[in-house]
Amino acid sequence: MTLVQVTRGERPIVLGLPHTGTHVPEPIWECLNDRGRALTDTDWRIERLYDDLLPDVTVVRATTHRYVIDVNRDPSGASLYPGRSTTDLVPLTDFEGQPIWTDPPTDTEVAERTAAFHAPYHAALAAEIERVRARHGVALLWDAHSIRSRLPRLFEGELPQFNLGTHGGLACTPSLAGAIESICDATGMSRVTNGRFRGGWITRHYGKPDAGVHAVQMELAMRGYLQEPGALNDQTWPAPLEDVRAARLRVALRDILSACIHFAEART
């Protein structure tokens, strides 16, 4: 099983897909309960949503599921959002707060998974960012995510369609964030910057504008490209990507990524 799928391009952008993988090694699968085996919290269909939006873009995709290890969490185990509900390096519950394990991992097992799954993803991602930065003098990491629109444990009400995270402006320059915001707002769909999702460990770790690496996390509400379930036991879940529903979102994302490339190329 290939742990990380890398597609190399020559343009100054790296598209990260940390949460689309569904592979769970058999010994770990046996430790999940039925709820965990549903893999409900996958960033479903995101790889298809972004597929072929722009040519010659580098893509780094984790194939292992986030329940095995979450590559968007600090490998030290430190919380991304101290004092708020979130999930851990190895989640013990799903986004609804329900247990996902019959046999939860020990500290030793978490450390083993960090070495076996977390480290390889970041070795590949860091290598591609550096390759792109060395070629262009600048690299832009677009960290692509999605989530269901309503998850009361994590946030109130309905999540905006576009959730831009820049680590409070530390992970990329204000001009880049402003360009992305303008495109989102022009769609007429809802948008927030550094709201509930300010950027995970990936955005915070790699985003160093002064060193020529700009990082942006985009958390999309899934309603923009598929039919979300009314309940976790909905037998239609996970739903397929709906081309008609997704078309408007794909246009916006194409324009955003084009703007990101223009931003990077203007600095080469």
Secondary structure by P-SEA (a helix, b strand, c coil): cccbbbbbbcccbbbbbccccccccaaaaaaccccccccccccccccccccccccbbbbbbbccccccccccccccccccccccccccccccccccccccccccccaaaaaaaaaccaaaaaaaaaaaaaaaaaaccbbbbbbccccccccccccccccccbbbbccccccccaaaaaaaaaaaaaacccccccccccccaaaaacccccccbbbbbbbbcccccbbbbccccccccccccccccaaaaaaaaaaaaaaaaaaaaaac
